[in-house]
Amino acid sequence: MKVVVVEDELAASENLAYLLGQIDPDIEVVAVLDSVKAAVKYFSAAPAPDLVFMDIHLADGLSFEIFDHVKLTTPVIFTTAYNQYALKAFKVNSIDYLLKPIDQDELEQSLQQYREQHPQQATDSGQLDGLLRMLRQGTRSYRHTFLMSQKDQLVPVKVDRIAYFQLDTGLLKAITFDRHTYHLDSKLEDLEQELDPALFYRANRQFIVHRDAIEKIKPYFNGKLLLSLNPPSGERLAVSKAKAPHFKEWVSS
């Protein structure tokens, strides 16, 4: 299988190529393109590959713009760092996607789906228009206030007061910058959909952190990152090797 990767982050494209090779040694990445301009030039002249992996945000624009200039007759799997709420748009518009950082099992499932459905029709402009419309709707509004439990009462707490959410022995807690602790009757997965991804990051299975709560970032073993929070969490908070590049990009954005 011949694959083209449209991705402007070198670490991400190298990781994807590595994972593809681990899944199937017969997969050949024939080109890595880092911009809309480079992709348009390539697809205008080169033979069509079997499959394209395409990051949404490129250095010179959105990868959707590629479809305005060339007609792709190849199935496309988008890669994206959009939050889970917005990703519903991909499902509604029947476009396959992978959430970054890419997980090998999910990548394998996408490849299996491609093989079962091949040949597919090319992604058309109507699908992309619907996707963009829903993404804009899905990212337009986030939670501003939570109604949280404290002792025997419910307290409204503004989102900008919250330093991080922590799952502790099955209980979900919100710790504020002024060191108050509240309890929520919710799941971390649901919170992830309701919070602005520009401000909050799902660091691991136990934590969603506000960017202003991150005090220090230290290299950890096996390529992980160790975070120090303010106020302190009382528990070691590590970001996985797979998430580390995206996390560092998010912090510096």
N, C-alpha and C positions, 0 to 999 in steps of 0.2 A: 504494500500500500504506500502510495506517495502522498506526503502531507506537506502543506505549507503553513507556517506559523506567522501570524501578523501580530507583533508584540514589540513594544519599544523599551521594555525592561530586560536587559541582558540576563540577569539572574533568573527571571521568570521564564524566558524562552529556553534557557539551558536546562532548567528544572523540568519543563514540559517535555523537551526532547529526551532527557534521561528517563523519565517515567514511561514515555512511549516505548523506548527501547527495552525497558524492563518488562513491559506487558507483552510486547511482540517484537522480536528482533528483526522481523521482516518489514517493519514500518520504517520508511525512509523519509527524513525531513529534508526536502529538496530545496527549501528556501526559507529564510527568516527575514521578514520585512518589518521595518521599524516605523513606518509612517504611512499616511493615506497616499501621499504622492508616490512613494516607492511601490505600494501595493497596486495602484492603478497602472503604473508603468509595467509591472511584472505581469499582471493578469491580462493586459492588453496584447501581450506578445508571446508569453510562454504557454506551453501545453497545459491544459487543465489538470490539476492534481485530483486525487481521489477524495480528499477531505481537507478542509481549511479550519484551523483554530484561529480565532480573531478576537483580540482584546478590544474592548469598546473604546477606551480612552487611549488615544495615540498622541504623539508629540505635537502633531499639526492638526488635530481635530478628532472627531468621532469616526470610528471605522464604518459606520453606516454610510458615510459620504462616499465610500468606495463604490457602492451600488449605484450612485448617481452617474458614474463615469464608465463603468464596465458591467456587462451582464455575466454573472457567475452561474455556471451550470453545475456547480459543485456544492454538496452539502456543507453547511457552516456550523461549527460549534463555537458559540461566543464564550469568552472568559471575562469575568467581571468581578469587581469588588463591591458591587451594590449590596445594600442590606437586604435581609430576607423578605421584608415587606414588598419592596420594589420587584423582587424576583418573581412574584406572582405574575407579573406582566409577561414574562417569557413563556410561562406555561399557557397562559390564555392565548398567546399568539403562536403557539406551536413551534417555538424556536428553542433548540436545545442550548443549554448553557452549563458552564462550570463555574463555581464560586472560587475565587482566589483567596488564599493559596490553594492550589489544586491538590486534591486528595487522590491517591492512586486508585483506590477502590471505585470512587466516583468516575474517574477517567475511564477505567475499565468498563464500567456500566455504559458510559456514553459510546464507547467504541463498539460494544456489543449491540447497542440499540442501532447504531449506524449500519452494522453488518446485516442486522435483521430487516431493516427497512430499505436498504440499498437495492435499486437506485431510487433516490429521492428527487423531488423537484427542487430547483434552486430557491433560495430564500427570496421572496418577492418584495416589492416596494410597499405593498399593502400591509404585509406583516410588520415591516420595519416602522411604518407610520403608526400602526397600532401600538407597537412596543414603545416607541418614543412618547406617545401620548400618555400611556399608562405609567411609564416611569416618572414622567413629570408630575402626574397626579399623585403617585405613590410616595414621592419624596418631598412633597410640598408641605406636609403638615406632620408634626411630631408632638408627643406629649409634652405639656408644659408643667403639669401638676399631677402629683400622685396623692391619693387618699390612703394614708398608712396607719397601721395600728401602733399605738404606744400605750402600754398598760391596758386600761379599760376604756380607751377612747380612740377615735379616729382623728388624725391630724392631716390637713392639707400641706404638702411639702413641695415647694417649687423644684423643678428639675435642676436648675442651675445651682442649687444648694448641695446637690448630691455628689460626693467624691467618688463613690463606687458602690456597686451592688455585689454582694457576696453570698454564695450558697454555702451554708454552714450546717453540717449534719442534717441535711434535708430542709432546713429553714432558710428562706430568702430574706436577707437583711439589706437595708440601705443605710450607708454611713455618710453623714453629711460632713462638709468641710469644718463645721464647728463641733464635730465629734459627738453628734447625737446619733443614736441607733434606732431605726424603725423597722418594723416587720411588714412584709407584703404577702398577700395571698395570691401568688402568681408564680410563673415559671421564668427562668432566665431566658429561655428561647422566645417567649412572648415579649419580654422586655426588649430584647434585641430588635424586634420589629418596630417598637414604639419610640425608640430613642434616636436622636439625630446622630448619624454615623460620623459627622464631622466633629462631634464632641465626645462620643462614647465609643469604646472599643471592647469587643468580646475577646479578652486576653486568653482565657482558657475555659474549662468547663465550670469553674467556680466563680469567675470574676468578669464583670463588665466595669471598666474604669473610665472615669472622666479624664481628659487629657491634662487638666490642671492639677490633678491629684498625683501625677507621675513626677516623683522627685529625682530619682536616679535610675539609670539603666545600666546594668553590668553584664558583660559576657559570662555565659554559664557553660557547663560542660555539654558536649555533643551539639554545639551550635545554638543552644537555647539562650534566652535572655532572662535575666533576673531583675524584677522591678521592685523599687522601693517606693511606697506610697506615703502621702501625707494627707490625712492622718494615717499612721501605721495600721496595717491589716492584722498583725499578729500571726500571719500565716505566710509561708513562702509562696510568692507569686512568680511563676515561670511561664514564659511564652515559648512555644515549641519552635524547633528549628524550621519547620515548614512555614510557620507564621512570621518568623522573625523579620525577613526582608520587607514584607508588607506592613508589619507593625512599625518598623523604623521609617518607612516612607510616610505612613499616616502621622506619626509624631512630628515629622519635619514639614508636613504640608501646611 
